[in-house]
Amino acid sequence: MKIIGVIPARYKSTRFPGKPLADICGKPMIWWVYNKVKKIDVFSDVFCAIDDDRIKKVCDELSIKYIITKNDHPNHISRVQEVSDKISADYYICINGDEPLISEKCILPIIPETIYKDIYFGGAMRVLTSPSETIDSSNIKIVTRENGECIYMSRSPIPYPKGSLTFNYNKYVGVECFNKHALDFFVSVPIGNLEKIEDIDHLRFLENGVKMHFKYVESDSISVDTYKDLEKIRDIIIQNQ
């Protein structure tokens, strides 16, 4: 089975321009993510999907493998799809380029044991552990059936606790598994109404009747969405050195 790791690294982030190159203890964030991922044996190869000469220069200097993609992709999934047009594989594992603490515990559980011929999407989730995380709209919440099949994703805390408080909120973790069929399907259908409202790319699958499979993972990874998140990451890495 051929499995490719893809790390999308876009330069022009609205909230955090140049985020892949943000310094973390002397190395850019993209270096931390790439070196974490490439140590995992399951991958046949790992590439950063980049769109800017400034990122390319750093990748060349630090021996980071990359594929140059278009700079006008509307989302990370379409960027991974471009990679799939250039490199053939059974599965493409997308790892967010803003999770420098990512570990194999977040990645290995979502990889299927067999090769699916139909559309396949697999994702990771973890239990939210604090009220502040739960109400934070940057944390995408997931509701699934008992078998992990996704029912809905939202930036709002779901489900609403009217009838019971005995449940956990689940958070999307920035690791995804696609086969080629899933990537091609995603870019072939237009954005849907729920996707527009929530600003969650994955809802395109649900709105078109495609099943999404989520598994619980052990994760203490932090997505770097703000400069405050970056400071947290720096402190954690310094403490563990």
N, C-alpha and C positions, 0 to 999 in steps of 0.2 A: 504494500500500500504506500503510495507516494503522498506525503503530507507536507505542504509548504506553509511556513509561517510568514505572515505579512503584517508589517507594522506601518500603518498610514501615518505620515508625518507632514502635515500641511503647515506652511509658514504663516499664512494670513488668517490667523484666528482672530475673531472679532473681539473677544474679551481678553485675549492674551497673545498679541502678535509675537511671532518668533518663538513660540512655546517649545518646539523641539530642541532649540538651542539654549534654553534656559540653563544657567549654571547650577550644578548640584555637586558641591564639594570638589570642584576643579574639572568636572566633566559635564558635557551637555546631556540633557535629559534623554535624548535619542540614544546615546551611548549606553546609558544604564539599562534601558528597556531592551535594546538589541542584544547586549551581552547576557542579560538574564535569559532571554528566549533561546539564543543559539546554543546554550548549554544543555537544552532538553533533547534527549536522544531521539525522540519520535520524529523530529523534523528531518526531511531530506535536505532542506535548505531554508534559510531565513533571509528575507529581504525587507528593507524599508521602502515604502512607496512614497517617493518624494516629489515635490513640485516646484522647487526653488533652487537657484544656483548657490545660495548661501548655505543651504543644507547639504547640497552636493559637495561643496568644498570641505565641510567638516567631515562628511562621510569618507571622502578620499583620504583625509589626513589621519583618520582613526580606523581605517581598514574596515569600514562598515559596508556591507553589500547593499546595493540599492537598485531600484528600477525607477526611472524618471517617468512620471505620469502627467497627464494634462493638469493645468492649474485651474480649470473651471469646473471640476467635478462638484456637484451639489451636495455630496455626502461621502462618507468613507466607504460605503458599500459599493458605490459606483467606481471608486478608485481601486478597490480590490478586484472588481470585475475586469478592469483594464489589465491588471496584473495577470488574471486568469486567461486573458486572450494571448498573453505573451509566454506564459509558462504553464504547461500541462501538469495537472495533478488530480488525485482522487478527492482530496479535501484541501481547502484553504482555511487556515486558522488565522483570523484577524485579531491582533492584540493591540489595544489602544496605545498609541505612542505617548500617552501622558500618565502611564502607570509604572513608574520606575521600580516599584516594590513587587511587581507581579512575580508569581512563582509557578512552578509546574503543578502545584496543587490546584491552581485555578484553571489549568489548561487541559491536563490529561483526562479528567472525567468527562469532558464534553466530546471527545473524539469517538465516533462509532467504531464498533469492532468489525463491522462489515461495510462493504461498499454499496451505497444506495444508488439505484438507477434512476429513481424519481427525484424530485426536488427535496433537498435536505438542508434544514437549518437547525443548528444546535447552539445553545447559549448557556451561560453560567449565572447563577444567582446565589446570594447569601442572605442570611437573616439580618435585618436591621437591628442595631443594638441600642440606639439612643433616640429620644424624641426629636432632637435637632436634625439628625440624619433623615428621619421620617418625613418631616415637614419641608425639608430642603428640596426645591423643585429641580435642582440639578441631579438629584438621585432619582432614577427611574424605578418606579415600583412595579412589581409583577404579581399577577394572580394566575395560578395554574390549577389544573386538575391534579388528582393524587399521583398520576403517572408523570407529572412534569410538563404536560402539554399546556402551552400558554393559552389563557382565556383573554387576558387583556394586559396592556402596559399603560402606565400613566405617570405623569409628574406629580399628581395628587396622591395623598395616602389612600390606597385602596387595599381591601374593602373597607367601607365605612362601619365603625364598630357600634351599630345601634342595638343589635340583638345579643352580642357577645363580645367579651374582651379577651377570651382565651384563644388567641391566635398570634402569629408573628407576621410582621410585614417583611416582604422579600424585596431585595434590591438587585437590579441588573448589575452584573460585573462585566467590565469591558473586554470580554473574550468571546469570540463567536466562531462557529464552524459552518462553512458553506461548501456545498459541492458546486461544480460548474453550472449545473442546471438552475440552482437557486440564484446564483449571481446573474445569470443571463435573464432569468425571469424577472428579477427585481428591476433591472434597467429597461425592460421591455414594456412595463406597465406604468401608467401615469401615477403621480402622487394622488392619494386619496384624501377625503375630507377629514378623517380622524388624524391622519398623519400631519396635515396642515395645522389642525387645532392644537395637538399635543407637541408638535415638533419632535416626533419620534420616528425615525426612519423605518424601524422594524414593523410598524403598524401597516406598512404596505403589504406585507405578507398576510397578516390577519384579515385585512380588508378584502383580500382576494382569495380567501379560503385556504391559504397554505398553512399547514401545521408548523408550529415552532416548539422545539423540545428544549426544556431547561433542566439543568441538574444543579443540586446544591454543591458548592465548593467551599473549602476552607480558605478564607481570604481576609487578610488585614491590609490589603492594598488600598492606596488612596489615589483617586484620580486628581490630577493637578488641573483644576478648573480656574483657580485664582492664585494670586501671589501669596495669599495666606496659606493655601495648600502647599505651595512650593517651600515655604518656611518649615511647615510640618515635616515634609519629606527630608529636608536637609537635617533637621534635628534628629530624626529617626536614624538616618544613615550615619551621622556622627556618633550617636550613642552605640551603634552596633559595630563600629570600626575597632 
